[in-house]
Amino acid sequence: MSETQDKVIDEVMSTGRSKGGRSKGGGMRVALLGGTKGMGRAMARQLAARGDRVFLLGRDTEELARSTADLDARANAEGPGFSHCDLEDPASFEPALDAAVAALGGLDCVVVTAGMFATQDVLEDDLALTQRLLTVNFAHTVVFCEHARARLLADGGGTLCVFSSVAGDRGRTPVVLYGASKAGLSAYLEGLDHRFRSQGLVTVCFKPGFVRTSMTAGLPEPPFAGDVEPVAAAAVRAIDRATPQVYAPAIWGWLMAIIRRLPRFVMRKVKF
Ligand SMILES: NC(=O)c1ccc[n+]([C@@H]2O[C@H](COP(=O)([O-])OP(=O)(O)OC[C@H]3O[C@@H](n4cnc5c(N)ncnc54)[C@H](OP(=O)(O)O)[C@@H]3O)[C@@H](O)[C@H]2O)c1
């Protein structure tokens, strides 16, 4: 691990623990869908390193086994394990969450970082891919979240932290289709927070700007691109503080406050 990564993990470990995540002694019990790569993997490592128990959900069993072994090594203890869960296959959702509940003895927090991306040009030329992306990022993610919130509420509440995107805040030329999938997801997450917060369900809608991960590899880098570790640390902080909506890197909150107010004739002309 690099010095920067160590610093980030130290910072996460020293933050207050779990208003939203409800530490029940020995750290949070977390099910994390998307922990094999990118921001999800960084979050899983940070949570495990500070003593939370992280059960991984994902579609690639070999990769899940490798990632779980890596978490066990970082936590210096045998972790709760993993289960197969594919956002393209809703039949996998309930058994995966059941396995998480059984392994952890309940759930304090469910995190969803899994998602798909393709560029606007590629999606416009391939409507089958567009349908997959819209289904995975919106419809199936919402169905997964519905299963997760039912389990969290049945156990007295907890935190549901889901990765949406700044791309969902405004209809924009380069991300019309991907942005639409995330706009729907953001609207759902906001509604969920309003509907269930009083019953103990905290919903965190986490909106990254551009972050350097395998998802964005090869894409032209815009200004204010972020790195995985600090962005993942911001998501962990959002869970601890029960913040309903977070932009990361933080400057994207200011940028989007301006972009949301731009008139349509300006949005039509600009290419971002
Ligand atoms: N990177 C950015 O600039 C950026 C910006 C805004 C929002 N986001 C959002 O942030 C989240 C994380 O992005 P990232 O950049 O960290 O992505 P990433 O590095 O590409 O990782 C994506 C994760 O999603 C999993 N996944 C993909 N399809 C899946 C499916 N059908 N079922 C289950 N798991 C699936 C992948 O699993 P495998 O290991 O099996 O592939 C992987 O663990 C995504 O929701 C993304 O849309 C990213």
The ligand as a Gaussian input file, in Angstrom:
#p B3LYP/6-31G(d) Opt

LIG

0 1
 N      -15.371000       6.228000     -12.493000
 C      -16.081000       7.334000     -12.652000
 O      -15.611000       8.357000     -13.168000
 C      -17.519000       7.396000     -12.180000
 C      -18.146000       8.637000     -12.195000
 C      -19.459000       8.730000     -11.738000
 C      -20.112000       7.602000     -11.278000
 N      -19.472000       6.399000     -11.297000
 C      -20.233000       5.255000     -10.796000
 O      -19.546000       4.743000      -9.657000
 C      -19.702000       3.323000      -9.573000
 C      -18.343000       2.646000      -9.465000
 O      -17.591000       2.988000     -10.605000
 P      -16.078000       2.530000     -10.805000
 O      -15.464000       3.538000     -11.688000
 O      -15.458000       2.198000      -9.495000
 O      -16.330000       1.210000     -11.670000
 P      -15.400000      -0.049000     -12.013000
 O      -14.007000       0.135000     -11.561000
 O      -15.649000      -0.357000     -13.456000
 O      -16.100000      -1.201000     -11.130000
 C      -17.401000      -1.550000     -11.426000
 C      -17.832000      -2.650000     -10.493000
 O      -19.179000      -3.004000     -10.867000
 C      -19.239000      -4.422000     -10.985000
 N      -20.274000      -4.790000     -11.936000
 C      -20.427000      -4.361000     -13.216000
 N      -21.492000      -4.947000     -13.783000
 C      -22.021000      -5.771000     -12.830000
 C      -23.131000      -6.655000     -12.801000
 N      -23.895000      -6.865000     -13.878000
 N      -23.392000      -7.325000     -11.655000
 C      -22.607000      -7.159000     -10.556000
 N      -21.539000      -6.356000     -10.535000
 C      -21.253000      -5.663000     -11.651000
 C      -17.856000      -4.830000     -11.470000
 O      -17.666000      -6.208000     -11.235000
 P      -16.641000      -7.117000     -12.111000
 O      -15.361000      -7.178000     -11.309000
 O      -17.352000      -8.415000     -12.208000
 O      -16.458000      -6.427000     -13.438000
 C      -16.990000      -3.918000     -10.609000
 O      -16.803000      -4.475000      -9.328000
 C      -20.512000       2.927000     -10.811000
 O      -21.866000       2.832000     -10.466000
 C      -20.316000       4.100000     -11.766000
 O      -21.394000       4.236000     -12.666000
 C      -18.190000       6.256000     -11.739000

